[in-house]
């Protein structure tokens, strides 16, 4: 195909105007798709800056709360399991001290 010229456009049609009906149908279909896309929930949500900021703030708060609760549960399970180990003197005593400190703090107002 060196040195050859073609009158076909990117869609394989020639530029003589015979494909105008097909082009109009494609433009009509494209308009319908764009209309459906504009009505999509994501675009409706992101049209307002205030709404985007509130959505991001709420999702950040949810992530932060989940992280704190998850870390609390995980740390309490680790401390409890370490306090149950009495055959390792250093870890058992250290975990028992932590357990006593937590229970004393929990009882104080």
C-alpha positions in Angstrom: 0.0 0.0 0.0 2.9 2.3 -0.6 2.0 5.4 -2.6 -1.7 4.5 -2.8 -4.4 7.2 -2.1 -7.9 6.3 -1.0 -11.1 8.4 -0.9 -12.5 6.3 1.9 -12.9 7.9 5.3 -12.2 6.2 8.7 -15.5 4.2 8.6 -14.7 2.6 5.2 -17.3 4.7 3.3 -16.4 6.9 0.4 -16.8 10.6 0.7 -19.5 10.8 -2.0 -22.4 11.4 0.4 -24.0 8.0 0.0 -23.8 7.2 3.7 -25.7 10.3 5.0 -28.6 8.2 6.2 -26.3 6.0 8.2 -24.4 9.0 9.6 -27.7 10.6 10.7 -28.7 7.4 12.4 -25.3 7.2 14.2 -25.6 10.8 15.3 -29.1 10.2 16.6 -27.9 7.1 18.5 -25.0 9.1 19.9 -27.4 11.8 21.1 -29.5 9.2 22.8 -26.5 7.7 24.5 -25.3 11.1 25.7 -28.8 11.8 27.1 -28.8 8.6 29.0 -25.3 9.3 30.3 -26.3 12.8 31.5 -29.2 11.2 33.4 -26.9 8.7 35.0 -26.7 8.9 38.8 -23.0 9.7 38.9 -23.4 12.8 36.7 -26.4 13.9 38.7 -24.4 13.6 42.0 -21.4 15.4 40.6 -23.2 18.4 39.1 -23.2 20.3 42.4 -19.9 21.2 44.2 -21.7 21.2 47.6 -23.1 17.8 47.0 -19.6 16.5 46.1 -18.1 18.0 49.2 -20.8 16.5 51.5 -20.4 13.1 49.8 -16.6 13.1 50.2 -16.9 14.3 53.8 -19.4 11.6 54.7 -17.3 8.9 53.1 -14.2 10.1 54.9 -16.1 10.1 58.2 -17.2 6.5 57.5 -13.7 5.4 56.7 -12.3 7.0 59.8 -14.9 5.5 62.1 -14.4 2.1 60.6 -10.7 2.4 61.0 -11.0 3.4 64.7 -13.5 0.6 65.5 -11.5 -2.0 63.7 -8.2 -1.0 65.4 -9.9 -1.0 68.8 -11.3 -4.5 68.3 -8.0 -5.8 66.9 -5.9 -4.3 69.6 -8.2 -5.5 72.4 -8.1 -9.1 71.0 -4.3 -8.9 70.8 -4.0 -7.7 74.4 -6.5 -10.2 75.6 -4.7 -13.1 73.9 -1.3 -11.9 75.2 -2.7 -11.7 78.7 -3.8 -15.4 78.5 -0.2 -16.4 77.8 1.3 -17.1 81.3 4.1 -19.5 80.3 6.1 -16.7 78.8 7.0 -14.6 81.8 7.9 -11.3 80.1 5.0 -11.2 77.7 2.5 -12.5 80.3 3.4 -9.9 82.9 3.4 -7.1 80.4 0.1 -8.1 79.0 -1.4 -8.5 82.5 -0.2 -4.9 83.4 -1.8 -3.6 80.2 -5.0 -5.5 81.0 -5.1 -4.1 84.6 -4.5 -0.6 83.3 -7.3 -0.8 80.8 -9.7 -2.2 83.4 -8.8 0.5 85.9 -9.3 3.2 83.2 -12.6 1.7 82.2 -13.9 1.8 85.8 -12.9 5.5 86.4 -15.4 8.2 85.3 
